[in-house]
Amino acid sequence: MLNETKLSGIGTLRFLGANEIVMNEYLGGIVLRYIATHGSGDDSETLDPTLPAPQDLGGGAW
């Protein structure tokens, strides 16, 4: 579905597989597994170097 798709802030997705889950006769679903590869080029397109980084703001719980 999203194989080899590049998502902003996440990176490139590679499809690993899918599994069916059956909980009962009324409830079930599908698990889709992906691996995301984040490249440094993804950040350079959207970062504004004039803004402070979150860790530089102080006072946060992070």
PDB file with SEQRES, HELIX, SHEET and CRYST1 records, atoms N, CA, C and O in Angstrom:
SEQRES   1 A   62  MET LEU ASN GLU THR LYS LEU SER GLY ILE GLY THR LEU          
SEQRES   2 A   62  ARG PHE LEU GLY ALA ASN GLU ILE VAL MET ASN GLU TYR          
SEQRES   3 A   62  LEU GLY GLY ILE VAL LEU ARG TYR ILE ALA THR HIS GLY          
SEQRES   4 A   62  SER GLY ASP ASP SER GLU THR LEU ASP PRO THR LEU PRO          
SEQRES   5 A   62  ALA PRO GLN ASP LEU GLY GLY GLY ALA TRP                      
HELIX    1 AA1 SER A   40  SER A   44  1                                   5    
HELIX    2 AA2 PRO A   54  LEU A   57  1                                   4    
SHEET    1 AA1 3 LYS A   6  LEU A   7  0                                        
SHEET    2 AA1 3 GLY A  11  VAL A  22 -1                                        
SHEET    3 AA1 3 GLY A  28  THR A  37 -1                                        
CRYST1    1.000    1.000    1.000  90.00  90.00  90.00 P 1           1          
ATOM      1  N   MET A   1       0.803  -1.178   0.000  1.00  0.00           N  
ATOM      2  CA  MET A   1       0.000   0.000   0.000  1.00  0.00           C  
ATOM      3  C   MET A   1       0.866   1.270   0.000  1.00  0.00           C  
ATOM      4  O   MET A   1       0.676   2.152  -0.837  1.00  0.00           O  
ATOM      5  N   LEU A   2       1.795   1.355   0.921  1.00  0.00           N  
ATOM      6  CA  LEU A   2       2.680   2.519   0.989  1.00  0.00           C  
ATOM      7  C   LEU A   2       4.132   2.140   0.723  1.00  0.00           C  
ATOM      8  O   LEU A   2       5.040   2.853   1.149  1.00  0.00           O  
ATOM      9  N   ASN A   3       4.363   1.041   0.031  1.00  0.00           N  
ATOM     10  CA  ASN A   3       5.714   0.558  -0.201  1.00  0.00           C  
ATOM     11  C   ASN A   3       6.531   1.575  -0.992  1.00  0.00           C  
ATOM     12  O   ASN A   3       6.077   2.096  -2.011  1.00  0.00           O  
ATOM     13  N   GLU A   4       7.733   1.848  -0.511  1.00  0.00           N  
ATOM     14  CA  GLU A   4       8.668   2.796  -1.134  1.00  0.00           C  
ATOM     15  C   GLU A   4       8.095   4.211  -1.207  1.00  0.00           C  
ATOM     16  O   GLU A   4       8.444   4.977  -2.104  1.00  0.00           O  
ATOM     17  N   THR A   5       7.216   4.558  -0.265  1.00  0.00           N  
ATOM     18  CA  THR A   5       6.640   5.893  -0.203  1.00  0.00           C  
ATOM     19  C   THR A   5       7.466   6.752   0.735  1.00  0.00           C  
ATOM     20  O   THR A   5       7.835   6.307   1.821  1.00  0.00           O  
ATOM     21  N   LYS A   6       7.762   7.982   0.326  1.00  0.00           N  
ATOM     22  CA  LYS A   6       8.520   8.909   1.164  1.00  0.00           C  
ATOM     23  C   LYS A   6       7.536   9.818   1.889  1.00  0.00           C  
ATOM     24  O   LYS A   6       6.788  10.564   1.257  1.00  0.00           O  
ATOM     25  N   LEU A   7       7.541   9.752   3.227  1.00  0.00           N  
ATOM     26  CA  LEU A   7       6.646  10.562   4.039  1.00  0.00           C  
ATOM     27  C   LEU A   7       7.454  11.613   4.778  1.00  0.00           C  
ATOM     28  O   LEU A   7       8.474  11.299   5.390  1.00  0.00           O  
ATOM     29  N   SER A   8       7.010  12.843   4.724  1.00  0.00           N  
ATOM     30  CA  SER A   8       7.690  13.944   5.382  1.00  0.00           C  
ATOM     31  C   SER A   8       7.748  13.722   6.888  1.00  0.00           C  
ATOM     32  O   SER A   8       6.728  13.432   7.513  1.00  0.00           O  
ATOM     33  N   GLY A   9       8.928  13.855   7.468  1.00  0.00           N  
ATOM     34  CA  GLY A   9       9.116  13.691   8.901  1.00  0.00           C  
ATOM     35  C   GLY A   9       9.299  12.254   9.339  1.00  0.00           C  
ATOM     36  O   GLY A   9       9.716  12.011  10.471  1.00  0.00           O  
ATOM     37  N   ILE A  10       8.999  11.294   8.479  1.00  0.00           N  
ATOM     38  CA  ILE A  10       9.145   9.878   8.823  1.00  0.00           C  
ATOM     39  C   ILE A  10      10.269   9.254   8.005  1.00  0.00           C  
ATOM     40  O   ILE A  10      11.135   8.575   8.555  1.00  0.00           O  
ATOM     41  N   GLY A  11      10.259   9.476   6.721  1.00  0.00           N  
ATOM     42  CA  GLY A  11      11.266   8.904   5.842  1.00  0.00           C  
ATOM     43  C   GLY A  11      10.614   8.006   4.803  1.00  0.00           C  
ATOM     44  O   GLY A  11       9.436   8.166   4.483  1.00  0.00           O  
ATOM     45  N   THR A  12      11.379   7.073   4.283  1.00  0.00           N  
ATOM     46  CA  THR A  12      10.900   6.152   3.259  1.00  0.00           C  
ATOM     47  C   THR A  12      10.411   4.868   3.921  1.00  0.00           C  
ATOM     48  O   THR A  12      11.108   4.285   4.751  1.00  0.00           O  
ATOM     49  N   LEU A  13       9.215   4.434   3.551  1.00  0.00           N  
ATOM     50  CA  LEU A  13       8.639   3.216   4.107  1.00  0.00           C  
ATOM     51  C   LEU A  13       8.910   2.035   3.194  1.00  0.00           C  
ATOM     52  O   LEU A  13       8.849   2.153   1.970  1.00  0.00           O  
ATOM     53  N   ARG A  14       9.212   0.891   3.805  1.00  0.00           N  
ATOM     54  CA  ARG A  14       9.373  -0.361   3.059  1.00  0.00           C  
ATOM     55  C   ARG A  14       8.435  -1.388   3.679  1.00  0.00           C  
ATOM     56  O   ARG A  14       8.498  -1.632   4.884  1.00  0.00           O  
ATOM     57  N   PHE A  15       7.590  -1.978   2.894  1.00  0.00           N  
ATOM     58  CA  PHE A  15       6.596  -2.942   3.362  1.00  0.00           C  
ATOM     59  C   PHE A  15       7.276  -4.239   3.756  1.00  0.00           C  
ATOM     60  O   PHE A  15       8.043  -4.805   2.976  1.00  0.00           O  
ATOM     61  N   LEU A  16       6.997  -4.717   4.975  1.00  0.00           N  
ATOM     62  CA  LEU A  16       7.576  -5.971   5.447  1.00  0.00           C  
ATOM     63  C   LEU A  16       6.615  -7.142   5.352  1.00  0.00           C  
ATOM     64  O   LEU A  16       7.031  -8.269   5.082  1.00  0.00           O  
ATOM     65  N   GLY A  17       5.336  -6.887   5.572  1.00  0.00           N  
ATOM     66  CA  GLY A  17       4.374  -7.978   5.507  1.00  0.00           C  
ATOM     67  C   GLY A  17       3.060  -7.603   6.157  1.00  0.00           C  
ATOM     68  O   GLY A  17       2.894  -6.501   6.681  1.00  0.00           O  
ATOM     69  N   ALA A  18       2.124  -8.550   6.111  1.00  0.00           N  
ATOM     70  CA  ALA A  18       0.801  -8.340   6.690  1.00  0.00           C  
ATOM     71  C   ALA A  18       0.334  -9.627   7.346  1.00  0.00           C  
ATOM     72  O   ALA A  18       0.678 -10.724   6.905  1.00  0.00           O  
ATOM     73  N   ASN A  19      -0.463  -9.481   8.415  1.00  0.00           N  
ATOM     74  CA  ASN A  19      -1.047 -10.614   9.112  1.00  0.00           C  
ATOM     75  C   ASN A  19      -2.514 -10.315   9.384  1.00  0.00           C  
ATOM     76  O   ASN A  19      -2.892  -9.173   9.643  1.00  0.00           O  
ATOM     77  N   GLU A  20      -3.326 -11.350   9.321  1.00  0.00           N  
ATOM     78  CA  GLU A  20      -4.743 -11.215   9.655  1.00  0.00           C  
ATOM     79  C   GLU A  20      -4.933 -11.541  11.132  1.00  0.00           C  
ATOM     80  O   GLU A  20      -4.346 -12.493  11.646  1.00  0.00           O  
ATOM     81  N   ILE A  21      -5.750 -10.752  11.806  1.00  0.00           N  
ATOM     82  CA  ILE A  21      -6.068 -10.990  13.213  1.00  0.00           C  
ATOM     83  C   ILE A  21      -7.571 -11.227  13.313  1.00  0.00           C  
ATOM     84  O   ILE A  21      -8.370 -10.400  12.874  1.00  0.00           O  
ATOM     85  N   VAL A  22      -7.946 -12.368  13.897  1.00  0.00           N  
ATOM     86  CA  VAL A  22      -9.355 -12.662  14.120  1.00  0.00           C  
ATOM     87  C   VAL A  22      -9.551 -12.802  15.623  1.00  0.00           C  
ATOM     88  O   VAL A  22      -9.072 -13.756  16.236  1.00  0.00           O  
ATOM     89  N   MET A  23     -10.261 -11.841  16.211  1.00  0.00           N  
ATOM     90  CA  MET A  23     -10.531 -11.874  17.645  1.00  0.00           C  
ATOM     91  C   MET A  23     -11.741 -12.762  17.947  1.00  0.00           C  
ATOM     92  O   MET A  23     -11.698 -13.592  18.855  1.00  0.00           O  
ATOM     93  N   ASN A  24     -12.799 -12.584  17.193  1.00  0.00           N  
ATOM     94  CA  ASN A  24     -13.994 -13.420  17.289  1.00  0.00           C  
ATOM     95  C   ASN A  24     -14.758 -13.264  15.975  1.00  0.00           C  
ATOM     96  O   ASN A  24     -14.224 -12.703  15.019  1.00  0.00           O  
ATOM     97  N   GLU A  25     -15.984 -13.745  15.914  1.00  0.00           N  
ATOM     98  CA  GLU A  25     -16.722 -13.686  14.653  1.00  0.00           C  
ATOM     99  C   GLU A  25     -17.136 -12.269  14.259  1.00  0.00           C  
ATOM    100  O   GLU A  25     -17.554 -12.038  13.124  1.00  0.00           O  
ATOM    101  N   TYR A  26     -17.023 -11.325  15.188  1.00  0.00           N  
ATOM    102  CA  TYR A  26     -17.436  -9.942  14.924  1.00  0.00           C  
ATOM    103  C   TYR A  26     -16.262  -8.957  14.837  1.00  0.00           C  
ATOM    104  O   TYR A  26     -16.412  -7.857  14.305  1.00  0.00           O  
ATOM    105  N   LEU A  27     -15.127  -9.344  15.345  1.00  0.00           N  
ATOM    106  CA  LEU A  27     -14.008  -8.413  15.462  1.00  0.00           C  
ATOM    107  C   LEU A  27     -12.739  -9.020  14.878  1.00  0.00           C  
ATOM    108  O   LEU A  27     -12.347 -10.133  15.228  1.00  0.00           O  
ATOM    109  N   GLY A  28     -12.118  -8.283  13.999  1.00  0.00           N  
ATOM    110  CA  GLY A  28     -10.881  -8.738  13.386  1.00  0.00           C  
ATOM    111  C   GLY A  28     -10.211  -7.576  12.669  1.00  0.00           C  
ATOM    112  O   GLY A  28     -10.716  -6.454  12.679  1.00  0.00           O  
ATOM    113  N   GLY A  29      -9.094  -7.848  12.059  1.00  0.00           N  
ATOM    114  CA  GLY A  29      -8.395  -6.795  11.350  1.00  0.00           C  
ATOM    115  C   GLY A  29      -7.155  -7.316  10.657  1.00  0.00           C  
ATOM    116  O   GLY A  29      -6.930  -8.523  10.562  1.00  0.00           O  
ATOM    117  N   ILE A  30      -6.362  -6.386  10.180  1.00  0.00           N  
ATOM    118  CA  ILE A  30      -5.117  -6.704   9.477  1.00  0.00           C  
ATOM    119  C   ILE A  30      -4.008  -5.849  10.071  1.00  0.00           C  
ATOM    120  O   ILE A  30      -4.195  -4.657  10.311  1.00  0.00           O  
ATOM    121  N   VAL A  31      -2.865  -6.455  10.304  1.00  0.00           N  
ATOM    122  CA  VAL A  31      -1.678  -5.741  10.777  1.00  0.00           C  
ATOM    123  C   VAL A  31      -0.740  -5.573   9.592  1.00  0.00           C  
ATOM    124  O   VAL A  31      -0.322  -6.556   8.981  1.00  0.00           O  
ATOM    125  N   LEU A  32      -0.411  -4.329   9.267  1.00  0.00           N  
ATOM    126  CA  LEU A  32       0.557  -4.040   8.208  1.00  0.00           C  
ATOM    127  C   LEU A  32       1.866  -3.632   8.871  1.00  0.00           C  
ATOM    128  O   LEU A  32       1.874  -2.769   9.748  1.00  0.00           O  
ATOM    129  N   ARG A  33       2.963  -4.243   8.462  1.00  0.00           N  
ATOM    130  CA  ARG A  33       4.267  -3.940   9.054  1.00  0.00           C  
ATOM    131  C   ARG A  33       5.158  -3.256   8.026  1.00  0.00           C  
ATOM    132  O   ARG A  33       5.298  -3.707   6.889  1.00  0.00           O  
ATOM    133  N   TYR A  34       5.756  -2.149   8.466  1.00  0.00           N  
ATOM    134  CA  TYR A  34       6.660  -1.374   7.620  1.00  0.00           C  
ATOM    135  C   TYR A  34       7.939  -1.083   8.401  1.00  0.00           C  
ATOM    136  O   TYR A  34       7.953  -1.140   9.631  1.00  0.00           O  
ATOM    137  N   ILE A  35       8.998  -0.774   7.683  1.00  0.00           N  
ATOM    138  CA  ILE A  35      10.214  -0.241   8.282  1.00  0.00           C  
ATOM    139  C   ILE A  35      10.429   1.136   7.662  1.00  0.00           C  
ATOM    140  O   ILE A  35      10.329   1.309   6.447  1.00  0.00           O  
ATOM    141  N   ALA A  36      10.725   2.109   8.515  1.00  0.00           N  
ATOM    142  CA  ALA A  36      10.946   3.478   8.048  1.00  0.00           C  
ATOM    143  C   ALA A  36      12.431   3.792   8.085  1.00  0.00           C  
ATOM    144  O   ALA A  36      13.095   3.570   9.097  1.00  0.00           O  
ATOM    145  N   THR A  37      12.946   4.305   6.984  1.00  0.00           N  
ATOM    146  CA  THR A  37      14.342   4.722   6.893  1.00  0.00           C  
ATOM    147  C   THR A  37      14.358   6.237   6.807  1.00  0.00           C  
ATOM    148  O   THR A  37      13.889   6.823   5.831  1.00  0.00           O  
ATOM    149  N   HIS A  38      14.903   6.863   7.840  1.00  0.00           N  
ATOM    150  CA  HIS A  38      14.932   8.325   7.909  1.00  0.00           C  
ATOM    151  C   HIS A  38      16.298   8.813   7.447  1.00  0.00           C  
ATOM    152  O   HIS A  38      17.324   8.418   8.000  1.00  0.00           O  
ATOM    153  N   GLY A  39      16.308   9.661   6.445  1.00  0.00           N  
ATOM    154  CA  GLY A  39      17.549  10.206   5.936  1.00  0.00           C  
ATOM    155  C   GLY A  39      17.761  11.637   6.386  1.00  0.00           C  
ATOM    156  O   GLY A  39      16.798  12.329   6.717  1.00  0.00           O  
ATOM    157  N   SER A  40      18.997  12.092   6.406  1.00  0.00           N  
ATOM    158  CA  SER A  40      19.287  13.462   6.836  1.00  0.00           C  
ATOM    159  C   SER A  40      18.735  14.485   5.853  1.00  0.00           C  
ATOM    160  O   SER A  40      18.486  15.629   6.234  1.00  0.00           O  
ATOM    161  N   GLY A  41      18.540  14.098   4.601  1.00  0.00           N  
ATOM    162  CA  GLY A  41      17.987  15.004   3.610  1.00  0.00           C  
ATOM    163  C   GLY A  41      16.552  15.392   3.902  1.00  0.00           C  
ATOM    164  O   GLY A  41      16.088  16.443   3.460  1.00  0.00           O  
ATOM    165  N   ASP A  42      15.842  14.548   4.649  1.00  0.00           N  
ATOM    166  CA  ASP A  42      14.448  14.849   4.981  1.00  0.00           C  
ATOM    167  C   ASP A  42      14.350  16.085   5.857  1.00  0.00           C  
ATOM    168  O   ASP A  42      13.440  16.895   5.681  1.00  0.00           O  
ATOM    169  N   ASP A  43      15.270  16.244   6.797  1.00  0.00           N  
ATOM    170  CA  ASP A  43      15.221  17.365   7.725  1.00  0.00           C  
ATOM    171  C   ASP A  43      15.677  18.672   7.098  1.00  0.00           C  
ATOM    172  O   ASP A  43      15.114  19.729   7.385  1.00  0.00           O  
ATOM    173  N   SER A  44      16.678  18.609   6.255  1.00  0.00           N  
ATOM    174  CA  SER A  44      17.259  19.838   5.724  1.00  0.00           C  
ATOM    175  C   SER A  44      16.275  20.623   4.870  1.00  0.00           C  
ATOM    176  O   SER A  44      16.431  21.832   4.701  1.00  0.00           O  
ATOM    177  N   GLU A  45      15.263  19.951   4.331  1.00  0.00           N  
ATOM    178  CA  GLU A  45      14.290  20.640   3.486  1.00  0.00           C  
ATOM    179  C   GLU A  45      13.302  21.456   4.304  1.00  0.00           C  
ATOM    180  O   GLU A  45      12.762  22.442   3.802  1.00  0.00           O  
ATOM    181  N   THR A  46      13.051  21.068   5.565  1.00  0.00           N  
ATOM    182  CA  THR A  46      11.977  21.690   6.333  1.00  0.00           C  
ATOM    183  C   THR A  46      12.455  22.438   7.576  1.00  0.00           C  
ATOM    184  O   THR A  46      11.661  23.160   8.179  1.00  0.00           O  
ATOM    185  N   LEU A  47      13.704  22.300   7.981  1.00  0.00           N  
ATOM    186  CA  LEU A  47      14.185  22.951   9.194  1.00  0.00           C  
ATOM    187  C   LEU A  47      14.527  24.415   8.937  1.00  0.00           C  
ATOM    188  O   LEU A  47      15.098  24.765   7.904  1.00  0.00           O  
ATOM    189  N   ASP A  48      14.168  25.251   9.889  1.00  0.00           N  
ATOM    190  CA  ASP A  48      14.504  26.666   9.830  1.00  0.00           C  
ATOM    191  C   ASP A  48      15.612  26.913  10.851  1.00  0.00           C  
ATOM    192  O   ASP A  48      15.342  26.889  12.052  1.00  0.00           O  
ATOM    193  N   PRO A  49      16.850  27.149  10.413  1.00  0.00           N  
ATOM    194  CA  PRO A  49      17.969  27.282  11.346  1.00  0.00           C  
ATOM    195  C   PRO A  49      17.857  28.499  12.266  1.00  0.00           C  
ATOM    196  O   PRO A  49      18.605  28.597  13.239  1.00  0.00           O  
ATOM    197  N   THR A  50      16.947  29.420  11.981  1.00  0.00           N  
ATOM    198  CA  THR A  50      16.811  30.597  12.848  1.00  0.00           C  
ATOM    199  C   THR A  50      15.944  30.316  14.074  1.00  0.00           C  
ATOM    200  O   THR A  50      15.938  31.112  15.013  1.00  0.00           O  
ATOM    201  N   LEU A  51      15.206  29.190  14.082  1.00  0.00           N  
ATOM    202  CA  LEU A  51      14.355  28.835  15.217  1.00  0.00           C  
ATOM    203  C   LEU A  51      15.140  27.999  16.231  1.00  0.00           C  
ATOM    204  O   LEU A  51      15.997  27.209  15.834  1.00  0.00           O  
ATOM    205  N   PRO A  52      14.866  28.157  17.541  1.00  0.00           N  
ATOM    206  CA  PRO A  52      15.567  27.365  18.544  1.00  0.00           C  
ATOM    207  C   PRO A  52      15.113  25.903  18.524  1.00  0.00           C  
ATOM    208  O   PRO A  52      13.978  25.605  18.154  1.00  0.00           O  
ATOM    209  N   ALA A  53      15.994  25.010  18.918  1.00  0.00           N  
ATOM    210  CA  ALA A  53      15.663  23.599  19.053  1.00  0.00           C  
ATOM    211  C   ALA A  53      14.843  23.408  20.322  1.00  0.00           C  
ATOM    212  O   ALA A  53      14.997  24.191  21.260  1.00  0.00           O  
ATOM    213  N   PRO A  54      13.975  22.395  20.391  1.00  0.00           N  
ATOM    214  CA  PRO A  54      13.147  22.168  21.578  1.00  0.00           C  
ATOM    215  C   PRO A  54      13.957  22.074  22.877  1.00  0.00           C  
ATOM    216  O   PRO A  54      13.519  22.578  23.911  1.00  0.00           O  
ATOM    217  N   GLN A  55      15.116  21.443  22.836  1.00  0.00           N  
ATOM    218  CA  GLN A  55      15.929  21.307  24.049  1.00  0.00           C  
ATOM    219  C   GLN A  55      16.541  22.639  24.496  1.00  0.00           C  
ATOM    220  O   GLN A  55      16.974  22.764  25.641  1.00  0.00           O  
ATOM    221  N   ASP A  56      16.579  23.632  23.603  1.00  0.00           N  
ATOM    222  CA  ASP A  56      17.120  24.934  23.952  1.00  0.00           C  
ATOM    223  C   ASP A  56      16.078  25.875  24.578  1.00  0.00           C  
ATOM    224  O   ASP A  56      16.428  26.934  25.098  1.00  0.00           O  
ATOM    225  N   LEU A  57      14.810  25.485  24.525  1.00  0.00           N  
ATOM    226  CA  LEU A  57      13.750  26.336  25.054  1.00  0.00           C  
ATOM    227  C   LEU A  57      13.686  26.306  26.583  1.00  0.00           C  
ATOM    228  O   LEU A  57      13.301  27.294  27.207  1.00  0.00           O  
ATOM    229  N   GLY A  58      14.059  25.180  27.183  1.00  0.00           N  
ATOM    230  CA  GLY A  58      14.047  25.042  28.643  1.00  0.00           C  
ATOM    231  C   GLY A  58      12.648  24.999  29.219  1.00  0.00           C  
ATOM    232  O   GLY A  58      11.671  25.357  28.562  1.00  0.00           O  
ATOM    233  N   GLY A  59      12.573  24.554  30.457  1.00  0.00           N  
ATOM    234  CA  GLY A  59      11.303  24.520  31.165  1.00  0.00           C  
ATOM    235  C   GLY A  59      10.378  23.389  30.755  1.00  0.00           C  
ATOM    236  O   GLY A  59       9.303  23.251  31.338  1.00  0.00           O  
ATOM    237  N   GLY A  60      10.750  22.577  29.780  1.00  0.00           N  
ATOM    238  CA  GLY A  60       9.885  21.499  29.347  1.00  0.00           C  
ATOM    239  C   GLY A  60      10.171  20.202  30.091  1.00  0.00           C  
ATOM    240  O   GLY A  60      11.198  20.065  30.755  1.00  0.00           O  
ATOM    241  N   ALA A  61       9.260  19.264  29.971  1.00  0.00           N  
ATOM    242  CA  ALA A  61       9.413  17.969  30.630  1.00  0.00           C  
ATOM    243  C   ALA A  61      10.183  16.992  29.763  1.00  0.00           C  
ATOM    244  O   ALA A  61      10.404  15.853  30.173  1.00  0.00           O  
ATOM    245  N   TRP A  62      10.592  17.403  28.585  1.00  0.00           N  
ATOM    246  CA  TRP A  62      11.315  16.496  27.712  1.00  0.00           C  
ATOM    247  C   TRP A  62      12.742  16.590  28.014  1.00  0.00           C  
ATOM    248  O   TRP A  62      13.552  15.904  27.390  1.00  0.00           O  
TER     249      TRP A  62                                                      
END                                                                             
